[in-house]
């Protein structure tokens, strides 16, 4: 595969330096994405990973779970028979991954690192790259896509989740009966000013025992759909599906989280395939 030309400067290392301890803290606090799956079967794994019925058969495939530690996606892929590597910025998230692998008796390769630098992996190393919600913790999605294109085999599958840029700056706790949630901010690529938008730079973690604790929120960025999809295209990908994550609750109470999910649709997922890297 021909190396892709660089269209930007080297990734800012300060982003990783800022976000690594914040994700370590979130993982220690027991955020939802840091709760290893300890009870699994094939049906649960398929339902969790293959949300749209588009996932390539993972049996025997080389899979990279990118910026997705926590003992969830990696555990499911290993259960389904894939050869799994998990790369994550947070050592705490990798510890959760190890816990799940130990319980299920699976071998998972664990790598600590920045999603914007996959140079430790040989070109054409993976058949599937599965990228849970984390792309919005870096300022330039294209930096990640170029790296993924290098390590993914031509024809390989890339699943990447993202925040819906239309509603990423719409707080879910500011519902107005007459006005709804409201689009209050400019639609553009930008770092999220957490205090201005949400009134706080803390991530409130709902614990399984009902308690709530707050930790520093990782730095986050908005990637507009145009920027996002063009960066995928320039890196040699074709988008096969774009879908939304919605609540299935019928008649949710206005102002509730399930209501917000149905009105604002905050999360998107994209299935793409690497045709050929650009010369």
N, C-alpha and C positions, 0 to 999 in steps of 0.2 A: 504494500500500500504506500502510495506516495505521501510524503509528509505535507501537511497543510501549511500554507503560509501564515505567519502570525500577523494579525491585524491590530494588535494592541500591545502595550507594554507588559512586562512580567506582572503576574498577580501581586497585589499589595499584600505583603505578609502580615501587616497589622490586622487585617480582617480576621485571619486565623488566630492571631495572638489574642484578640479581643473575645472571639467567640468560643475558643476551646474551654476556658475555665467556666464560661456561662453554661455550656452544654454539660460539662462535668457536674456542675451544681444541679442542673435540671435532672440529670440522670440519678444523682444521689437522692434527690427529693422524691423520685418516683413518678415523674411525669408519665403520661399515658404511653409515650413512645419508648419508655425504658422499662417496660414490664414484660419480661421474657414469657414466651408461650411455652408453658410446661406440660400442657395436655394437648396433643395433636393427633389427628388422623388425616387420611388423604382428603376426605371431604372438606375438613376445616382448612387445610392448606390450599386447596383449589379455590375455595370460596374467597379466601383472603387475598391470594395473588392474582387469580384469573378473573378479575372483576367484570371484564367485558367479553369473556370468551375468546380472547385474541392471543393469549400467551402461547408461545411455541412450547412443544413438549419438552420439559426440562430434563427428562431422564438421560443421564450420561453427558449432559451439556455443561460447559464451563460457564458459570454464572458469577458476575460481579454485582454484589449489592453495594451500591455506591452511596456513601454518606448515609448509611442505613443500619447502624448498629442498634442494639437494644434487645436482640434475641427474638425477633419477630420474622421479618422477611427471610433472613438467612436460615433460620430454623425450618421454615416451611419449605424452602427450596431443597435443603438437605433431606428433609423427610420424603420429598418427591423424587429423590434419586439424582439430583444435580451435584456437580462438583463445585463447591461454593467458596468464594472469597468475599469477605466483608471488609470494606475500607471505611473508616470513620475518623473524624477529627478528635473525638472524645474517647479517652482511655476508659472512662467509666461506662460508656456505651458498649465498648468492646468487652468489658467484663460481663455485662448482661448477656452479650452474645455467647460468651464462653459458658455461662451458666446453663443456657438453653442447650447448647451442643453437648455438654456433659450429661445432662438429664436424659437426652434422647440417644446418646451414644454415637453421635455423628462427628466427623472431622470437618471443621470449617477453618479455612485459612484466615487469620485475622491480621489486618494491616492498619496501623495508625497513620493518618495523613490527611492532607488537604485535597478535596475533590477536584481542585483546579490543577493538580500535578499528579498524573498517573504514569510518570516516566519509570517507575519501578517495575512496571509490567511490560513485557515484550509486546511488540505490535501483533495484532491479530490473535490476542490471547483468549478472547471470550466470545461465546455465542449469544449470550444475553447479558445486557446491563440493565439492572432494575434499580431505579432511583426514586426512593420515597421522598416525601416532602422535605426538602432541604435546599433546593436550588435558590430559594429566596434569601438564603443566608450569605450569598456572595453577590457582588455588585454587577458582574458581567457573566451572564449565562453562556455566552459564546466561548469564554475561556474553558468552561467545562465541556461543552459539546465537541470542541476540537480535540480535547484529550480523549473523550469517549470514542470518537471516530478512529483514533489511533489504535486503541486496544481492542475494539470490536472487530470481528471478522466481517468481510463484505457479505451482505445478506443477513447480518445479525440483527437482533431485535433490541430496541431501546425503549423502555417504559420510564417516563419521567413525570412526576407530579409537580404542580405549581399552584401558587395562590392565584385566584382570579384577580387580575389587575384592576378590573372595574370596581371591585368591592373590597380590595385589600385594605383600603384606608377608610372603611366604613365600620365604626365600632358597633358591635352587636348589642351593647348594653345601652344604646341611646335611641330606643324606639319611641316614636311619637305616633299616637293613634291616628292623627290626620295626615302627617307627613311621611310616616314610615321611618326607614333608617336613614335615607338621605345620602346623596352623592355630594360631598362637600369639598373635595380636593381635586386638584388638577390631575388629569390622566396623563402621566408621563413616567419615564424611567427615573427613579429617584430612590434615595435612602429614606426609609420610613422614620420620620421624627416621632418617636413613640410617645413622648410626653405631650406633644401638641395634638396628636391624633387621638390617643387613647387616654390621655390624662395621667399616664404613669409609664415608667420604663421597666416595670416589673411583670413577670409572668406568674400568674396565680395558678398554682398546682392544686388540683382537687385530688386528695389522697383517697385510697380505697376505704379508709375508716371514717370518711366524712370530713376530716380536717382539711383546712386550706392553708397553704404556706406560699410565700412570695420569694422569687429569686430574680436576679437580673436577667432581663430579656436579651437574647442574642441580637446583634445588629442585623437588620433585615432590609431588603430592597424590593422595590416594585419593578417587574419586567413586563412591559406592555406586550400584548399579543403580537404586534407587528415585529418588534425587536426579537421576541422569543422565536417565532416561527422562521423569520429570515435567518437567524443564527443557526437554527437546525439545518435549513436548506444549504447555507454556505458551507456547512461541515459535511455535506454529502448525504443527509438524511431525507427521506420522504415520509411525510406524516400519513399514517394509515387510519388513525382515529383520534378524535378529540372528544372527550366525554366529561361530564360533570358529576361531582359527588353531591347527592341530594339526600335529605332525610325522607324516609318512607312513612313517617308518622302522619296519619290522617288527621286533618283539621287541627294542626298544632296551635297552641295558645300564642296569640300575638305577643311578640317581645321575648319569647322563649328561644333557646338555642335551636330547637328543631324548626321553629318558624323562620329564624334567620337563615338556616341552611336552605330552606325552600325559596325564600325571597331573594337572598343575596348570592346564593351559590358561590361560596368562598373558595372552593377547591376544584381544580381541573386536573385531568390526567391525559397524557398524550402517549400514544403508541406510535413509534417511528421505526423505520428500517434503514440500515446503512446500505445504500446502493453501491457507491464507490466514492472514495475521497477525491476531492477536487485536485487536479494536478497543480 
